[in-house]
Amino acid sequence: MKNTQKKLKAKHFRYLSKDVVKNPMIYIRDFYRYETNIIYWMNHIQLFVNAATVPEMADRNFAENGYHCKQMIKQIEVAYVIFHQCQLPIQDTPLNFFSTKEDYHNYLFRMEHTVNGKLAPADTISKFFSYQSLQKWYETMDDIMHYLTVPDSGNYEYFGDQIIVIREMLIRLAFALSYIYENEGLSLTVPSYVKAVNKEPHQSTEKKNKFQQLIEDSIDKKYAEKEAQENSSEIDENQSLETPEIPKNENSELETR
């Protein structure tokens, strides 16, 4: 059966570079290692959504709303790359966050998002795009950014009850990417007969054939011989500089005496 999955490119996204589309871990590592940690980021998301919902709650002197909005959209795009490349399923009940009582307790007492007691970032990403599509998430974030420019809420309810889901989804997505960062990748449950194959293995892990190994050994040997020759020349030159020759005239005078 022919795989008709469309290949993602940077032009399909607002902010992602070609390298990040190819490897989402580039962004995930950079953000959670150098930008912030999950607790600070969760607080930023909550303040951002609150300010969009009720403009009177916005702290316009300190909040960097434009920057935070861009980072949230980047995270949504990175999550979509993972969702697409890993072919995660669409769920019928994406708002069912607690499969077991243990999941409920992990959320309540440990601030962990689990499925059957285990951290499950893939499930969170699946729920995120089951709730609404990437295009719909773009529209949601644009609406939030637009309402941040409104001076007061007046009599309008911009998002209604949906804002609770939006905030919960954004926070859960942030935790999911943080789990992926901490685990240095995404673990997926697959049938026992499936073998994982890295499409672009690191050069040092590639198996070399005998011909390649012979060439490399030959090159290494030539470099070693050249280096030894250069070192030998330097030693001879240094010795000649340290022990100057005695002029012939002086020797002849010593012999006469």
ChimeraX attribute file (.defattr): number of C-alpha atoms within 10 A of each C-alpha:
attribute: neighborCount
match mode: 1-to-1
recipient: residues
	/A:1	3
	/A:2	4
	/A:3	5
	/A:4	6
	/A:5	9
	/A:6	8
	/A:7	9
	/A:8	15
	/A:9	15
	/A:10	14
	/A:11	11
	/A:12	11
	/A:13	18
	/A:14	12
	/A:15	16
	/A:16	21
	/A:17	15
	/A:18	14
	/A:19	13
	/A:20	18
	/A:21	23
	/A:22	15
	/A:23	14
	/A:24	22
	/A:25	20
	/A:26	14
	/A:27	20
	/A:28	24
	/A:29	18
	/A:30	12
	/A:31	18
	/A:32	17
	/A:33	13
	/A:34	9
	/A:35	10
	/A:36	11
	/A:37	14
	/A:38	17
	/A:39	11
	/A:40	10
	/A:41	18
	/A:42	17
	/A:43	11
	/A:44	18
	/A:45	20
	/A:46	14
	/A:47	18
	/A:48	24
	/A:49	24
	/A:50	19
	/A:51	24
	/A:52	26
	/A:53	22
	/A:54	19
	/A:55	19
	/A:56	16
	/A:57	15
	/A:58	21
	/A:59	13
	/A:60	13
	/A:61	6
	/A:62	7
	/A:63	14
	/A:64	12
	/A:65	21
	/A:66	11
	/A:67	9
	/A:68	16
	/A:69	19
	/A:70	15
	/A:71	14
	/A:72	18
	/A:73	21
	/A:74	18
	/A:75	22
	/A:76	22
	/A:77	23
	/A:78	24
	/A:79	26
	/A:80	23
	/A:81	22
	/A:82	20
	/A:83	19
	/A:84	16
	/A:85	15
	/A:86	12
	/A:87	11
	/A:88	18
	/A:89	15
	/A:90	16
	/A:91	15
	/A:92	10
	/A:93	10
	/A:94	18
	/A:95	14
	/A:96	9
	/A:97	16
	/A:98	17
	/A:99	12
	/A:100	12
	/A:101	11
	/A:102	15
	/A:103	20
	/A:104	20
	/A:105	16
	/A:106	18
	/A:107	15
	/A:108	11
	/A:109	8
	/A:110	10
	/A:111	11
	/A:112	20
	/A:113	25
	/A:114	23
	/A:115	19
	/A:116	13
	/A:117	17
	/A:118	12
	/A:119	19
	/A:120	19
	/A:121	25
	/A:122	24
	/A:123	21
	/A:124	24
	/A:125	25
	/A:126	22
	/A:127	24
	/A:128	27
	/A:129	22
	/A:130	18
	/A:131	19
	/A:132	12
	/A:133	12
	/A:134	18
	/A:135	8
	/A:136	12
	/A:137	18
	/A:138	15
	/A:139	12
	/A:140	16
	/A:141	18
	/A:142	14
	/A:143	14
	/A:144	21
	/A:145	20
	/A:146	11
	/A:147	18
	/A:148	24
	/A:149	13
	/A:150	14
	/A:151	11
	/A:152	16
	/A:153	17
	/A:154	10
	/A:155	6
	/A:156	10
	/A:157	11
	/A:158	15
	/A:159	14
	/A:160	9
	/A:161	9
	/A:162	10
	/A:163	18
	/A:164	12
	/A:165	12
	/A:166	18
	/A:167	18
	/A:168	16
	/A:169	20
	/A:170	20
	/A:171	20
	/A:172	20
	/A:173	24
	/A:174	25
	/A:175	23
	/A:176	25
	/A:177	29
	/A:178	20
	/A:179	21
	/A:180	19
	/A:181	20
	/A:182	14
	/A:183	10
	/A:184	12
	/A:185	14
	/A:186	17
	/A:187	12
	/A:188	12
	/A:189	7
	/A:190	9
	/A:191	7
	/A:192	6
	/A:193	6
	/A:194	8
	/A:195	8
	/A:196	7
	/A:197	7
	/A:198	7
	/A:199	6
	/A:200	7
	/A:201	9
	/A:202	8
	/A:203	8
	/A:204	7
	/A:205	7
	/A:206	9
	/A:207	9
	/A:208	11
	/A:209	8
	/A:210	9
	/A:211	9
	/A:212	11
	/A:213	12
	/A:214	12
	/A:215	11
	/A:216	12
	/A:217	12
	/A:218	12
	/A:219	11
	/A:220	12
	/A:221	12
	/A:222	12
	/A:223	12
	/A:224	12
	/A:225	11
	/A:226	12
	/A:227	12
	/A:228	12
	/A:229	12
	/A:230	11
	/A:231	12
	/A:232	11
	/A:233	11
	/A:234	12
	/A:235	12
	/A:236	10
	/A:237	11
	/A:238	10
	/A:239	10
	/A:240	11
	/A:241	10
	/A:242	8
	/A:243	8
	/A:244	8
	/A:245	8
	/A:246	8
	/A:247	8
	/A:248	8
	/A:249	8
	/A:250	9
	/A:251	10
	/A:252	10
	/A:253	9
	/A:254	8
	/A:255	7
	/A:256	6
	/A:257	5
